[in-house]
Amino acid sequence: MSVRSFAPNPVFEVIPAIDLRGGAVVRACKGLRHLYLPIETPLAGTSAPPDVVAGLLTIYPFKTIYIADLDRIELRGNHELLLDQLGMAFPGVAFWVDAGVRNSAEAYSWLARHEQSHLVFGSESLENGSVLKDIAFAGRTVLSLDYRGDVFLGPSEIWDVPDLWPERVIVMTLARVGANSGPDMYRLEEVKRRAPDSKIYAAGGLRDSIDLLRLKQSGISGVLVASALHDGRLSGADIAAAMPQGAHGAK
Protein backbone atom coordinates (compact mmCIF):
# COMPACT_ATOMS: atom_id res chain seq x y z
CA MET A 1 0.00 0.00 0.00
CA SER A 2 1.40 3.41 -0.91
CA VAL A 3 1.82 6.14 1.67
CA ARG A 4 -0.72 8.91 1.25
CA SER A 5 0.77 12.39 1.33
CA PHE A 6 -0.43 14.94 3.86
CA ALA A 7 0.05 18.69 3.69
CA PRO A 8 3.62 19.50 4.74
CA ASN A 9 3.85 20.45 8.41
CA PRO A 10 5.09 24.05 8.82
CA VAL A 11 6.51 23.17 12.26
CA PHE A 12 8.87 20.22 12.46
CA GLU A 13 10.93 19.15 15.47
CA VAL A 14 14.02 16.97 15.63
CA ILE A 15 14.30 15.59 19.16
CA PRO A 16 17.36 13.66 20.36
CA ALA A 17 16.54 10.54 22.34
CA ILE A 18 18.55 8.92 25.13
CA ASP A 19 17.94 5.74 27.11
CA LEU A 20 19.09 5.53 30.74
CA ARG A 21 20.07 2.38 32.58
CA GLY A 22 22.15 2.10 35.73
CA GLY A 23 23.09 5.77 35.61
CA ALA A 24 24.48 5.60 32.06
CA VAL A 25 23.21 6.35 28.58
CA VAL A 26 22.88 3.05 26.72
CA ARG A 27 22.75 2.37 22.99
CA ALA A 28 19.30 1.17 21.99
CA CYS A 29 18.80 -1.45 19.29
CA LYS A 30 15.51 -2.93 18.11
CA GLY A 31 13.94 -2.73 21.57
CA LEU A 32 16.06 -5.65 22.82
CA ARG A 33 16.76 -3.96 26.12
CA HIS A 34 18.71 -6.83 27.66
CA LEU A 35 21.37 -6.19 24.99
CA TYR A 36 21.71 -2.44 25.55
CA LEU A 37 25.25 -1.42 26.54
CA PRO A 38 26.70 1.93 27.69
CA ILE A 39 26.99 4.12 24.64
CA GLU A 40 30.25 4.84 22.87
CA THR A 41 29.90 8.01 20.85
CA PRO A 42 32.24 10.58 19.30
CA LEU A 43 30.01 13.22 20.86
CA ALA A 44 31.11 12.47 24.44
CA GLY A 45 34.06 11.02 26.27
CA THR A 46 31.85 8.95 28.59
CA SER A 47 28.36 7.47 28.74
CA ALA A 48 27.42 9.79 31.63
CA PRO A 49 24.12 11.49 30.77
CA PRO A 50 25.37 15.08 31.28
CA ASP A 51 28.28 14.38 28.94
CA VAL A 52 26.03 12.87 26.26
CA VAL A 53 23.48 15.69 26.47
CA ALA A 54 26.28 18.26 26.20
CA GLY A 55 27.62 16.39 23.17
CA LEU A 56 24.25 16.37 21.46
CA LEU A 57 23.98 20.12 21.96
CA THR A 58 27.20 20.61 20.01
CA ILE A 59 25.34 19.40 16.92
CA TYR A 60 22.38 21.75 17.23
CA PRO A 61 20.81 23.91 20.00
CA PHE A 62 18.02 21.45 20.70
CA LYS A 63 15.30 22.70 23.02
CA THR A 64 13.70 19.29 23.58
CA ILE A 65 15.30 15.96 24.48
CA TYR A 66 13.47 12.67 25.03
CA ILE A 67 14.57 10.36 27.84
CA ALA A 68 13.51 6.77 28.51
CA ASP A 69 14.17 5.81 32.14
CA LEU A 70 14.60 2.09 31.46
CA ASP A 71 15.18 1.23 35.11
CA ARG A 72 11.83 2.69 36.07
CA ILE A 73 10.06 1.22 33.05
CA GLU A 74 11.40 -2.22 34.02
CA LEU A 75 10.71 -1.69 37.76
CA ARG A 76 14.43 -1.88 38.60
CA GLY A 77 14.79 1.55 40.23
CA ASN A 78 14.79 5.05 38.75
CA HIS A 79 16.88 8.04 37.74
CA GLU A 80 15.02 10.72 39.69
CA LEU A 81 18.13 12.44 41.05
CA LEU A 82 19.83 12.31 37.67
CA LEU A 83 16.81 13.91 36.01
CA ASP A 84 16.97 16.71 38.58
CA GLN A 85 20.67 17.19 37.79
CA LEU A 86 20.02 17.32 34.05
CA GLY A 87 17.28 19.90 34.56
CA MET A 88 19.64 22.12 36.53
CA ALA A 89 22.58 21.62 34.16
CA PHE A 90 20.53 22.34 31.02
CA PRO A 91 17.81 24.84 31.98
CA GLY A 92 17.14 25.70 28.35
CA VAL A 93 16.13 22.13 27.48
CA ALA A 94 12.65 20.66 27.96
CA PHE A 95 12.93 16.98 28.77
CA TRP A 96 10.22 14.56 27.65
CA VAL A 97 10.54 11.59 30.00
CA ASP A 98 9.06 8.11 29.75
CA ALA A 99 9.25 7.11 33.40
CA GLY A 100 7.15 3.96 33.14
CA VAL A 101 4.15 5.64 34.77
CA ARG A 102 1.30 3.19 35.18
CA ASN A 103 -1.66 5.21 36.49
CA SER A 104 -2.90 8.68 37.44
CA ALA A 105 -1.50 8.56 40.97
CA GLU A 106 2.02 7.94 39.66
CA ALA A 107 1.55 10.63 37.03
CA TYR A 108 0.53 13.26 39.61
CA SER A 109 3.50 12.37 41.79
CA TRP A 110 6.01 12.51 38.93
CA LEU A 111 4.72 15.79 37.50
CA ALA A 112 4.74 17.44 40.93
CA ARG A 113 8.41 16.56 41.37
CA HIS A 114 9.55 17.49 37.87
CA GLU A 115 7.85 20.81 37.26
CA GLN A 116 9.93 21.74 34.22
CA SER A 117 9.66 18.40 32.42
CA HIS A 118 7.01 16.72 30.31
CA LEU A 119 5.76 13.23 31.13
CA VAL A 120 5.53 10.61 28.41
CA PHE A 121 2.79 8.03 28.91
CA GLY A 122 4.26 4.87 27.40
CA SER A 123 1.39 2.63 26.35
CA GLU A 124 3.41 -0.47 27.25
CA SER A 125 3.43 0.66 30.91
CA LEU A 126 -0.10 2.01 31.40
CA GLU A 127 -2.52 -0.15 33.36
CA ASN A 128 -5.52 1.18 31.43
CA GLY A 129 -6.71 4.19 29.49
CA SER A 130 -8.26 6.10 32.39
CA VAL A 131 -5.19 8.29 32.82
CA LEU A 132 -5.93 9.82 29.41
CA LYS A 133 -9.25 11.14 30.72
CA ASP A 134 -7.64 13.35 33.37
CA ILE A 135 -7.61 16.88 32.00
CA ALA A 136 -5.29 17.98 34.81
CA PHE A 137 -2.42 16.55 32.75
CA ALA A 138 -3.15 18.74 29.72
CA GLY A 139 -0.12 20.53 28.33
CA ARG A 140 2.59 18.53 30.10
CA THR A 141 2.01 15.04 28.78
CA VAL A 142 2.84 13.10 25.65
CA LEU A 143 1.43 9.72 24.64
CA SER A 144 3.78 7.09 23.22
CA LEU A 145 2.02 4.41 21.21
CA ASP A 146 4.48 1.53 21.56
CA TYR A 147 4.79 -1.30 19.05
CA ARG A 148 6.85 -4.45 18.91
CA GLY A 149 6.57 -5.70 15.35
CA ASP A 150 2.92 -5.38 14.41
CA VAL A 151 1.77 -5.79 18.01
CA PHE A 152 0.51 -2.80 19.96
CA LEU A 153 1.96 -2.81 23.47
CA GLY A 154 -0.58 -1.73 26.05
CA PRO A 155 -4.30 -1.86 26.82
CA SER A 156 -6.35 -1.98 23.63
CA GLU A 157 -8.65 0.72 24.98
CA ILE A 158 -5.84 3.26 24.54
CA TRP A 159 -5.82 2.65 20.79
CA ASP A 160 -9.62 2.71 20.74
CA VAL A 161 -10.02 6.25 22.15
CA PRO A 162 -8.02 8.68 19.96
CA ASP A 163 -10.32 11.50 21.10
CA LEU A 164 -8.66 11.22 24.52
CA TRP A 165 -5.09 11.27 23.27
CA PRO A 166 -3.06 14.34 24.27
CA GLU A 167 -1.99 16.84 21.65
CA ARG A 168 1.42 15.17 21.17
CA VAL A 169 1.63 11.49 20.18
CA ILE A 170 4.80 9.47 19.59
CA VAL A 171 4.64 6.41 17.34
CA MET A 172 7.36 4.20 18.84
CA THR A 173 8.30 1.32 16.54
CA LEU A 174 10.75 -0.59 18.76
CA ALA A 175 11.97 -2.98 16.06
CA ARG A 176 13.28 -0.02 14.06
CA VAL A 177 15.08 1.72 16.94
CA GLY A 178 18.80 1.79 16.17
CA ALA A 179 18.23 -0.46 13.14
CA ASN A 180 18.84 2.12 10.38
CA SER A 181 15.78 0.78 8.55
CA GLY A 182 13.79 3.93 7.90
CA PRO A 183 10.69 5.31 9.63
CA ASP A 184 7.53 3.21 9.77
CA MET A 185 5.58 5.36 7.34
CA TYR A 186 2.60 3.01 7.10
CA ARG A 187 2.00 3.06 10.87
CA LEU A 188 2.56 6.80 11.05
CA GLU A 189 -0.05 7.29 8.34
CA GLU A 190 -2.47 5.05 10.24
CA VAL A 191 -2.07 7.05 13.46
CA LYS A 192 -2.31 10.35 11.59
CA ARG A 193 -5.64 9.29 10.12
CA ARG A 194 -6.99 8.38 13.57
CA ALA A 195 -5.85 11.63 15.17
CA PRO A 196 -5.61 14.26 12.41
CA ASP A 197 -5.48 17.15 14.88
CA SER A 198 -2.64 15.69 16.97
CA LYS A 199 1.05 16.34 16.56
CA ILE A 200 2.53 13.00 15.52
CA TYR A 201 6.19 12.20 16.22
CA ALA A 202 8.05 9.31 14.62
CA ALA A 203 10.41 7.18 16.71
CA GLY A 204 12.62 4.46 15.31
CA GLY A 205 14.55 3.97 12.10
CA LEU A 206 15.52 7.48 10.98
CA ARG A 207 18.55 7.26 8.71
CA ASP A 208 19.39 10.66 7.28
CA SER A 209 18.19 14.01 5.94
CA ILE A 210 16.16 12.28 3.22
CA ASP A 211 14.05 10.61 5.89
CA LEU A 212 13.62 13.99 7.62
CA LEU A 213 12.24 15.50 4.42
CA ARG A 214 9.96 12.53 3.84
CA LEU A 215 8.50 12.79 7.33
CA LYS A 216 7.99 16.52 7.08
CA GLN A 217 6.31 16.28 3.67
CA SER A 218 3.99 13.59 5.07
CA GLY A 219 2.62 15.96 7.71
CA ILE A 220 4.49 14.44 10.65
CA SER A 221 5.30 16.99 13.37
CA GLY A 222 8.70 15.67 14.36
CA VAL A 223 11.02 12.75 14.97
CA LEU A 224 12.96 11.22 17.84
CA VAL A 225 16.49 10.34 16.77
CA ALA A 226 19.60 8.87 18.37
CA SER A 227 21.80 6.62 16.21
CA ALA A 228 21.86 8.96 13.21
CA LEU A 229 23.25 11.71 15.45
CA HIS A 230 25.88 9.57 17.12
CA ASP A 231 26.93 7.99 13.82
CA GLY A 232 27.20 11.32 12.04
CA ARG A 233 24.51 10.55 9.46
CA LEU A 234 22.51 13.62 10.48
CA SER A 235 24.25 16.97 10.79
CA GLY A 236 23.36 20.27 12.35
CA ALA A 237 22.92 21.71 8.87
CA ASP A 238 20.44 18.95 8.00
CA ILE A 239 18.45 19.70 11.14
CA ALA A 240 18.50 23.45 10.59
CA ALA A 241 17.13 22.94 7.09
CA ALA A 242 14.26 20.81 8.41
CA MET A 243 13.30 22.98 11.37
CA PRO A 244 11.88 26.42 10.56
CA GLN A 245 13.52 29.33 12.34
CA GLY A 246 12.09 29.60 15.85
CA ALA A 247 10.69 26.05 15.88
CA HIS A 248 12.88 24.44 18.50
CA GLY A 249 10.45 22.38 20.51
CA ALA A 250 8.32 22.80 23.61
CA LYS A 251 9.59 24.72 26.60
C-alpha positions, -999 to 999 in steps of 0.1 A, spaced: 0 0 0 14 34 -9 18 61 17 -7 89 13 8 124 13 -4 149 39 0 187 37 36 195 47 38 205 84 51 240 88 65 232 123 89 202 125 109 192 155 140 170 156 143 156 192 174 137 204 165 105 223 185 89 251 179 57 271 191 55 307 201 24 326 221 21 357 231 58 356 245 56 321 232 64 286 229 31 267 228 24 230 193 12 220 188 -14 193 155 -29 181 139 -27 216 161 -57 228 168 -40 261 187 -68 277 214 -62 250 217 -24 256 253 -14 265 267 19 277 270 41 246 302 48 229 299 80 209 322 106 193 300 132 209 311 125 244 341 110 263 319 89 286 284 75 287 274 98 316 241 115 308 254 151 313 283 144 289 260 129 263 235 157 265 263 183 262 276 164 232 243 164 215 240 201 220 272 206 200 253 194 169 224 217 172 208 239 200 180 214 207 153 227 230 137 193 236 153 160 245 135 127 250 146 104 278 135 68 285 142 58 321 146 21 315 152 12 351 118 27 361 101 12 330 114 -22 340 107 -17 378 144 -19 386 148 16 402 148 50 387 169 80 377 150 107 397 181 124 411 198 123 377 168 139 360 170 167 386 207 172 378 200 173 340 173 199 346 196 221 365 226 216 342 205 223 310 178 248 320 171 257 283 161 221 275 127 207 280 129 170 288 102 146 277 105 116 300 91 81 297 92 71 334 72 40 331 42 56 348 13 32 352 -17 52 365 -29 87 374 -15 86 410 20 79 397 16 106 370 5 133 396 35 124 418 60 125 389 47 158 375 47 174 409 84 166 414 96 175 379 79 208 373 99 217 342 97 184 324 70 167 303 58 132 311 55 106 284 28 80 289 43 49 274 14 26 263 34 -5 273 34 7 309 -1 20 314 -25 -2 334 -55 12 314 -67 42 295 -83 61 324 -52 83 328 -59 98 294 -93 111 307 -76 133 334 -76 169 320 -53 180 348 -24 166 327 -31 187 297 -1 205 283 26 185 301 20 150 288 28 131 256 14 97 246 38 71 232 20 44 212 45 15 216 48 -13 190 69 -45 189 66 -57 153 29 -54 144 18 -58 180 5 -28 200 20 -28 235 -6 -17 261 -43 -19 268 -64 -20 236 -86 7 250 -58 33 245 -58 27 208 -96 27 207 -100 62 221 -80 87 200 -103 115 211 -87 112 245 -51 113 233 -31 143 243 -20 168 216 14 152 212 16 115 202 48 95 196 46 64 173 74 42 188 83 13 165 107 -6 188 120 -30 161 133 0 141 151 17 169 188 18 162 182 -5 131 188 21 104 158 8 86 138 39 79 107 53 96 75 32 98 56 54 73 26 30 71 20 31 109 26 68 110 -1 73 83 -25 51 102 -21 70 135 -23 103 116 -56 93 101 -70 84 136 -59 116 152 -56 143 124 -55 171 149 -26 157 170 11 163 166 25 130 155 62 122 162 81 93 146 104 72 167 126 45 153 146 40 121 155 75 110 186 73 87 194 107 73 182 140 59 162 123 32 140 106 59 136 140 76 122 155 44 100 125 38 85 128 73 80 165 71 63 163 37 40 136 51 26 160 77 45 144 107 53 170 134 87 157 144 110 127 150 130 112 178 165 103 168 196 89 184 218 66 162 219 90 132 232 117 155 259 96 171 269 80 138 272 113 120 245 106 95 225 136 105 242 170 108 234 203 124 229 217 89 204 189 80 184 197 111 185 235 106 171 229 71 143 208 84 133 230 114 119 264 106 135 293 123 121 296 158 107 260 159 129 244 185 104 224 205 83 228 236 96 247 266 
